[in-house]
Amino acid sequence: MDWLIAARALGLWASNEIEIYAQSSIAGIGGGGIVSAVWVLTAEIVEVKHRAKWSQALSVTWSCSAIAGPLIGGLFSGWFSLHPKNDR
């Protein structure tokens, strides 16, 4: 988790696009590690006969979050923008 937080913190002080791309790459690697860790831990914890059920639950969770996350993020960014509104 520290890896992800550090990479995002570096992005706050990026002065050009190359630095933003670099920190996004680092954060992406950390995010991929989290996904892999979830699957590995599930395989270690869950019994073999119940593993298919848990794998299905994880797949559904990742699929729903991949669809809902950008939609909710887009709504929030539209409603709560940091840019000043022009009320003319």
C-alpha positions in Angstrom: 0.0 0.0 0.0 2.9 2.4 0.8 4.1 1.9 -2.8 0.7 3.1 -4.2 0.5 6.1 -1.8 4.1 7.1 -2.6 3.5 7.0 -6.3 0.4 9.1 -6.1 2.1 11.6 -3.9 4.9 12.0 -6.5 2.2 12.8 -9.0 1.0 15.8 -6.9 4.4 17.5 -7.5 4.8 16.6 -11.2 5.9 19.5 -13.3 5.3 18.0 -16.7 3.5 15.2 -18.5 6.5 12.8 -18.4 6.6 12.9 -14.6 2.8 12.2 -14.5 3.2 9.3 -16.9 6.0 7.9 -14.7 4.1 8.1 -11.5 1.0 6.6 -13.1 3.2 3.6 -14.3 4.5 3.1 -10.8 1.1 3.3 -9.3 -0.2 0.8 -11.9 2.4 -1.7 -11.0 1.4 -1.4 -7.4 -2.3 -1.7 -8.3 -1.5 -4.9 -10.3 0.3 -6.3 -7.2 -2.8 -5.7 -5.1 -5.0 -7.6 -7.6 -2.6 -10.5 -7.7 -2.3 -10.6 -3.9 -6.1 -10.9 -3.6 -6.2 -14.0 -5.9 -3.2 -15.6 -4.3 -4.6 -15.1 -0.8 -8.0 -16.5 -1.8 -6.4 -19.6 -3.3 -4.4 -20.1 0.0 -7.3 -19.5 2.3 -10.3 -21.2 0.6 -10.6 -25.0 0.3 -10.2 -26.5 -3.1 -13.9 -27.6 -3.4 -15.1 -24.0 -2.7 -12.5 -22.2 -4.8 -14.6 -21.9 -8.0 -17.4 -20.2 -6.0 -15.0 -17.7 -4.5 -13.2 -17.1 -7.9 -16.6 -16.3 -9.4 -17.4 -13.9 -6.6 -14.1 -12.1 -7.1 -14.6 -11.9 -10.9 -18.0 -10.4 -10.5 -16.7 -7.9 -8.0 -13.9 -6.8 -10.3 -16.2 -6.6 -13.3 -18.8 -4.5 -11.4 -16.1 -2.2 -10.0 -14.6 -1.7 -13.5 -17.9 -0.5 -14.8 -19.3 1.4 -11.7 -16.0 3.1 -10.7 -15.5 5.3 -13.8 -19.3 6.0 -13.9 -19.4 7.2 -10.3 -16.0 9.0 -10.7 -17.4 10.9 -13.8 -20.5 11.9 -11.9 -18.5 13.2 -8.9 -16.1 15.1 -11.1 -19.1 16.7 -12.9 -20.8 17.7 -9.7 -17.9 18.6 -7.5 -15.4 20.3 -9.7 -12.4 22.3 -8.3 -12.7 24.7 -11.2 -14.5 28.0 -10.5 -17.9 28.3 -12.1 -18.6 31.1 -14.5 -22.0 32.5 -13.3 -22.5 35.1 -16.0 
